[in-house]
Amino acid sequence: MDLKRLHYFTVLAETGNFTKAADRLGIAQSALSISIQKLEQQLALKLINRAERQMSLTADGQVLLRHARQILEDVEQAQKELQELKGLSSGVINFGVSAMLGSYFLPDTLALFKQTYPGIQINIHEAGTATLEKMLLDGQLDLALIRCDRPHEQLRHTTLLKEQIVACVPHDHPFANQPAITLGQFCQQPLVLFREGYFLRESVSRYCQQHKITPDIRFETNLIELLKSLVRKDIGICTCLPMILREEPDLVTVPFDPPIPLHLGLGWKSSHYLSSASRALVDFLQARLTAENV
């Protein structure tokens, strides 16, 4: 069975549209259509329902998709293991991070890693932690910075950082002089928040759902500097990690009571082969954090 045709088929299944799939693959739509037709002829099965406006898979197509994903994942893992024979002079890591951690937690460390291993290429994928976990499970990422306080049977991890989520308020806000606030008090304020799917939004959304509160959300953005600027201008308050406000004298962090702990670490799919390049990044980040905390 042609691996290229299987790859084309999985992309078509993911997009649900010949035009979008062809654009993602960088090929002509006619070439994609011919490839799928040849795959159907080879298998003597109808894989695609073409009569509908939105393309869909047949029952046979659904079965093939499940196997095709596993076959392509196995081939990718084999390629990574074979790449190991070349040592750490080369390698590619697909690494997932959230916007905040990518901006404040990684730049210096990744620059030093690149100096140490110049032949290793790191492709950064930015998304919320919930999306990153799914991307790990789908085999789209080798490593990702994820929450470690909620174990997943298909993921392994090593903890890098233990923090607490706090409220970020202007220095003249009534909360600024309080030793701690409740999440209920926070949710009654005008808010500027990260979008859904990010760990800094999760506790707020869960609390509001449980208590049937409609929060007064003035802005939603994943741009950290914009969030801080909106807080300074008294548009609303937000959640954050203390690390991003260490050099912001006009902004104040206020702990929650009870505390909202956050354990972050590097995660990877349990069934995946962790390449030498990926293991080197794990070890490098662990050593770097240990040295900073000594």
WOGI-V134525 format. One record per residue. N is the residue number from 1. RES is the residue in one letter. PHI is phi in whole degrees, 0 to 359 (* if undefined). Layout:
# WOGI-V134525
N:RES:PHI
N:RES:PHI
This chain:
# WOGI-V134525
1:M:*
2:D:288
3:L:294
4:K:297
5:R:295
6:L:297
7:H:296
8:Y:302
9:F:297
10:T:293
11:V:294
12:L:298
13:A:296
14:E:290
15:T:275
16:G:70
17:N:202
18:F:297
19:T:296
20:K:296
21:A:295
22:A:297
23:D:297
24:R:296
25:L:280
26:G:74
27:I:231
28:A:288
29:Q:298
30:S:295
31:A:294
32:L:294
33:S:299
34:I:295
35:S:298
36:I:292
37:Q:298
38:K:294
39:L:295
40:E:295
41:Q:295
42:Q:298
43:L:269
44:A:57
45:L:221
46:K:271
47:L:256
48:I:237
49:N:272
50:R:263
51:A:288
52:E:283
53:R:297
54:Q:260
55:M:304
56:S:220
57:L:272
58:T:284
59:A:299
60:D:295
61:G:296
62:Q:297
63:V:296
64:L:296
65:L:301
66:R:299
67:H:287
68:A:298
69:R:299
70:Q:293
71:I:297
72:L:295
73:E:293
74:D:296
75:V:296
76:E:297
77:Q:295
78:A:298
79:Q:297
80:K:295
81:E:295
82:L:294
83:Q:298
84:E:299
85:L:297
86:K:272
87:G:76
88:L:271
89:S:286
90:S:207
91:G:147
92:V:230
93:I:238
94:N:268
95:F:240
96:G:258
97:V:218
98:S:277
99:A:300
100:M:293
101:L:293
102:G:297
103:S:278
104:Y:250
105:F:256
106:L:244
107:P:309
108:D:296
109:T:294
110:L:292
111:A:296
112:L:293
113:F:298
114:K:295
115:Q:294
116:T:285
117:Y:234
118:P:296
119:G:275
120:I:269
121:Q:263
122:I:248
123:N:262
124:I:271
125:H:240
126:E:262
127:A:192
128:G:289
129:T:298
130:A:296
131:T:293
132:L:298
133:E:299
134:K:296
135:M:294
136:L:297
137:L:295
138:D:278
139:G:80
140:Q:277
141:L:234
142:D:273
143:L:221
144:A:205
145:L:279
146:I:228
147:R:288
148:C:251
149:D:269
150:R:226
151:P:302
152:H:234
153:E:297
154:Q:262
155:L:237
156:R:247
157:H:205
158:T:229
159:T:286
160:L:249
161:L:212
162:K:241
163:E:230
164:Q:236
165:I:287
166:V:231
167:A:272
168:C:248
169:V:226
170:P:293
171:H:296
172:D:258
173:H:283
174:P:305
175:F:284
176:A:298
177:N:261
178:Q:270
179:P:292
180:A:193
181:I:226
182:T:273
183:L:294
184:G:297
185:Q:298
186:F:300
187:C:290
188:Q:273
189:Q:267
190:P:299
191:L:235
192:V:236
193:L:227
194:F:296
195:R:286
196:E:302
197:G:99
198:Y:253
199:F:299
200:L:287
201:R:261
202:E:302
203:S:297
204:V:295
205:S:297
206:R:297
207:Y:297
208:C:296
209:Q:293
210:Q:295
211:H:256
212:K:52
213:I:257
214:T:261
215:P:290
216:D:271
217:I:268
218:R:276
219:F:214
220:E:235
221:T:201
222:N:260
223:L:273
224:I:295
225:E:296
226:L:294
227:L:303
228:K:297
229:S:296
230:L:294
231:V:294
232:R:301
233:K:273
234:D:62
235:I:287
236:G:179
237:I:250
238:C:220
239:T:263
240:C:198
241:L:253
242:P:306
243:M:300
244:I:274
245:L:241
246:R:295
247:E:239
248:E:233
249:P:295
250:D:271
251:L:241
252:V:236
253:T:262
254:V:235
255:P:294
256:F:265
257:D:229
258:P:288
259:P:298
260:I:247
261:P:287
262:L:218
263:H:254
264:L:244
265:G:196
266:L:271
267:G:241
268:W:209
269:K:289
270:S:301
271:S:277
272:H:272
273:Y:285
274:L:270
275:S:295
276:S:299
277:A:297
278:S:293
279:R:296
280:A:297
281:L:293
282:V:301
283:D:296
284:F:295
285:L:294
286:Q:296
287:A:295
288:R:297
289:L:292
290:T:298
291:A:295
292:E:289
293:N:263
294:V:287
